[in-house]
């Protein structure tokens, strides 16, 4: 189990202590799970066991103490306020989400463009008091096109990004295979994504989808049967909240599916036990 990295963020003016768990040997942006304890226990008690499970499958985990508990600031100590705890969760997610949307922006625009954006922002606003809108305007100016559609969703709204493959069929029609793939936008967030269909002979077809419609149908006539379809195969959209539906295959992949769904059940079970503890 890798040792967590101590990080801090603020929640309503108070410093929140958190532990960031990262998988060993994994580079680049990662999916992240944000967790805190029940109403009144600290991050060292139970959460490291959940963090370890997520780290084993390549996810990061951010575990924090609520205000007035554990290593976090705030007085009076041990004072429990559920509404404050909800706000702490919101600020923890914002702390993690900013990194995700910046990395998404990097993957969309390219590292060189993001470097120029950051350098230009620093040059223009050093020793001043910039607002978020100043960074957004700088990014659009340097990129050469309006990025307001992106910032409106990741900063000014609570839109959820969730793209997936709803259906994949490949049938033999007289010597060739007719393949149809239905991809769907399940969330409110809109983002351009790639769609990749892979065939048994090793061929694959990539197509760009603007992601605006609720669903889109792709059809192909090929000499080989399709084996899989995938949305966002290069993991550009790191803000996608449900990677379990990003791909569909015509061959069973039981071990990988079991890992994905066991993590979901773990979270649901924890929620169930916490609610039972409250009512008991």
C-alpha positions in Angstrom: 0.0 0.0 0.0 1.6 3.3 -1.1 1.9 6.0 1.6 -0.6 8.8 1.2 0.5 12.4 0.4 -0.7 15.0 2.9 -2.6 17.8 1.1 -4.8 20.7 2.2 -7.7 22.7 0.9 -10.0 25.3 2.4 -13.7 25.0 3.2 -15.5 28.1 4.3 -12.2 29.7 5.4 -11.0 26.7 7.4 -8.1 24.5 6.4 -9.1 20.9 5.7 -6.5 18.1 6.1 -6.6 15.3 3.6 -4.6 12.3 2.5 -4.1 11.7 -1.3 -3.5 8.1 -2.2 -1.9 7.4 -5.6 -1.1 4.1 -7.3 2.6 3.2 -7.6 4.1 3.4 -11.1 1.1 5.1 -12.7 1.7 8.3 -14.5 -0.6 11.0 -15.8 -4.1 12.0 -14.7 -6.2 9.4 -12.8 -9.8 8.9 -11.9 -10.3 10.0 -8.3 -12.6 9.0 -5.5 -13.4 11.6 -2.8 -14.2 10.1 0.7 -14.7 11.1 4.3 -15.8 9.2 7.3 -19.2 8.9 8.9 -20.5 11.8 10.9 -17.8 11.8 13.6 -14.9 9.5 12.8 -11.6 10.6 11.3 -9.8 9.7 8.1 -7.4 7.2 9.6 -10.0 4.8 10.9 -11.8 3.1 8.0 -11.2 5.1 4.8 -7.6 3.8 4.2 -9.0 0.3 3.5 -11.4 1.7 0.9 -8.6 3.9 -0.5 -6.4 0.8 -0.8 -9.0 -1.0 -2.9 -9.4 1.9 -5.3 -5.6 2.3 -5.6 -5.2 -1.4 -6.5 -7.4 -0.9 -9.6 -5.6 2.3 -10.7 -7.7 5.0 -9.1 -6.6 7.9 -6.9 -8.4 8.5 -3.6 -8.7 11.7 -1.6 -9.6 11.1 2.1 -10.3 14.1 4.4 -11.3 15.1 7.9 -14.4 17.3 8.3 -14.0 20.7 9.9 -13.5 20.6 13.6 -12.4 16.9 13.5 -9.1 15.1 13.3 -6.3 17.1 11.7 -8.6 19.8 10.1 -9.0 23.2 11.6 -12.1 24.7 13.1 -13.7 25.3 16.5 -15.4 24.3 18.7 -13.6 20.9 18.4 -15.8 17.8 17.8 -18.8 20.0 17.0 -20.9 18.1 14.5 -22.9 20.0 11.8 -24.2 17.9 8.9 -24.7 20.9 6.7 -21.1 22.0 7.3 -20.0 18.4 6.4 -22.0 18.6 3.1 -20.2 21.8 2.3 -16.8 20.2 3.2 -17.6 17.5 0.7 -18.5 20.0 -2.0 -15.2 21.8 -1.4 -13.3 18.5 -1.5 -14.9 17.6 -4.8 -14.1 21.1 -6.1 -10.5 20.6 -5.1 -10.3 17.4 -7.0 -12.4 18.5 -9.9 -10.2 21.5 -10.8 -7.3 19.1 -11.4 -9.5 16.9 -13.5 -10.8 19.7 -15.7 -7.4 21.2 -16.2 -6.1 17.8 -17.3 -9.1 17.3 -19.5 -8.3 20.7 -21.1 -4.7 19.7 -21.6 -5.7 16.5 -23.4 -8.1 18.4 -25.5 -5.8 21.3 -26.5 -2.4 19.7 -26.1 0.3 20.3 -23.5 2.1 23.0 -25.5 -1.1 25.1 -25.8 -1.9 24.7 -22.1 1.7 25.7 -21.2 1.3 28.9 -23.3 -2.1 29.5 -21.5 -0.5 29.2 -18.0 2.5 31.3 -19.0 0.3 34.0 -20.4 -2.0 34.0 -17.4 1.0 34.3 -15.0 2.6 37.1 -17.1 -0.7 39.1 -17.3 -1.8 38.7 -13.7 1.2 38.4 -11.5 1.0 40.8 -8.4 -2.7 41.4 -9.2 -5.9 39.9 -8.0 -7.3 37.8 -10.9 -10.8 36.3 -10.9 -11.7 32.9 -12.4 -13.1 34.7 -15.4 -9.7 36.2 -16.1 -8.2 32.7 -16.5 -11.1 31.6 -18.7 -10.6 34.7 -21.0 -6.9 34.1 -21.2 -7.4 30.5 -22.1 -9.8 31.4 -25.0 -7.4 34.1 -26.3 -4.3 31.9 -26.3 -6.2 28.8 -27.7 -7.6 31.0 -30.5 -11.2 29.9 -30.0 -13.9 30.4 -27.5 -13.7 27.9 -24.6 -16.6 29.4 -22.7 -18.8 26.3 -23.5 -16.3 24.2 -21.4 -15.8 26.6 -18.5 -19.6 27.2 -18.2 -20.0 23.5 -17.6 -17.1 22.7 -15.4 -17.1 25.8 -13.2 -20.4 27.6 -13.5 -22.7 24.5 -13.4 -23.0 21.1 -11.8 -23.4 19.3 -15.2 -22.4 15.7 -15.1 -20.4 14.2 -17.9 -21.3 10.6 -18.8 -20.9 9.0 -22.2 -21.3 5.3 -22.9 -21.9 2.6 -25.5 -25.6 1.6 -25.2 -25.6 -1.2 -27.9 -23.3 -3.1 -30.2 -24.4 -5.6 -32.8 -22.6 -7.4 -35.6 -24.5 -9.8 -37.9 -23.4 -11.9 -40.9 -25.2 -10.8 -44.0 -24.1 -12.9 -47.0 -20.3 -12.8 -46.5 -19.9 -9.4 -44.9 -20.8 -8.2 -41.4 -23.2 -5.4 -40.7 -22.2 -3.7 -37.5 -24.2 -1.1 -35.6 -23.1 0.7 -32.5 -25.3 3.1 -30.5 -23.5 5.6 -28.3 -25.3 7.7 -25.8 -24.9 10.9 -23.7 -26.3 10.0 -20.3 -25.3 13.2 -18.5 -26.1 16.8 -19.0 -22.5 17.8 -19.8 -21.6 18.1 -23.5 -18.1 17.4 -24.7 -16.6 16.2 -28.1 -15.6 12.5 -27.9 -14.1 9.9 -30.2 -15.9 6.6 -30.9 -13.8 3.6 -31.8 -15.1 0.3 -33.2 -12.7 -2.6 -33.4 -13.0 -5.6 -35.7 -11.8 -9.2 -35.4 -9.2 -8.7 -38.1 -7.5 -6.0 -36.0 -8.9 -3.1 -38.0 -10.5 -0.3 -36.0 -12.4 2.8 -37.1 -12.3 6.1 -35.1 -14.9 8.8 -35.6 -15.4 12.1 -33.9 -18.8 12.9 -32.3 -19.6 16.4 -31.1 -21.5 14.8 -28.2 -24.5 17.1 -28.4 -27.3 14.7 -29.3 -28.6 12.3 -26.7 -27.5 9.3 -28.9 -25.9 8.6 -32.2 -25.9 5.4 -34.4 -22.9 4.3 -36.3 -23.1 1.5 -39.0 -20.4 -0.3 -40.8 -20.1 -3.0 -43.5 -16.9 -5.0 -43.0 -15.5 -8.4 -43.9 -14.9 -9.1 -40.2 -17.2 -9.2 -37.2 -16.9 -6.3 -34.7 -15.5 -7.3 -31.3 -15.8 -4.0 -29.3 -17.0 -0.4 -29.3 -15.6 2.3 -27.1 -16.3 6.0 -26.3 -13.4 8.2 -25.6 -10.7 5.4 -26.0 -7.8 7.9 -25.3 -9.4 9.0 -22.0 -9.5 12.7 -22.9 -12.7 13.4 -20.9 -11.4 12.6 -17.4 -14.6 14.2 -15.9 -16.7 11.2 -17.2 -18.3 10.0 -13.9 -18.9 6.4 -15.1 -16.2 4.6 -17.0 -18.0 1.3 -16.6 -20.3 2.1 -19.5 -17.6 3.5 -21.8 -17.1 0.3 -23.7 -19.0 -2.8 -24.9 -17.7 -6.0 -26.2 -19.3 -9.0 -28.0 -17.0 -11.4 -26.1 -17.4 -11.9 -22.3 -14.9 -10.2 -20.1 -16.0 -11.4 -16.7 -12.9 -10.5 -14.5 -12.8 -6.9 -15.6 -16.5 -6.5 -15.2 -16.4 -8.1 -11.8 -13.7 -5.5 -10.7 -15.8 -2.6 -11.9 -19.0 -3.7 -10.3 -17.4 -4.8 -7.0 -16.1 -1.2 -6.5 -19.6 0.1 -7.1 -21.1 -2.4 -4.6 -18.4 -1.4 -2.1 -19.5 2.2 -2.2 -23.2 1.3 -2.0 -22.6 -1.0 0.9 -20.7 1.7 2.8 -23.6 4.1 2.3 -26.1 1.5 3.5 -24.1 0.7 6.6 -23.7 4.4 7.5 -27.4 5.0 7.2 -28.2 2.0 9.3 -25.7 3.2 11.9 -27.5 6.6 12.0 -30.9 5.0 12.5 -29.8 2.2 14.9 
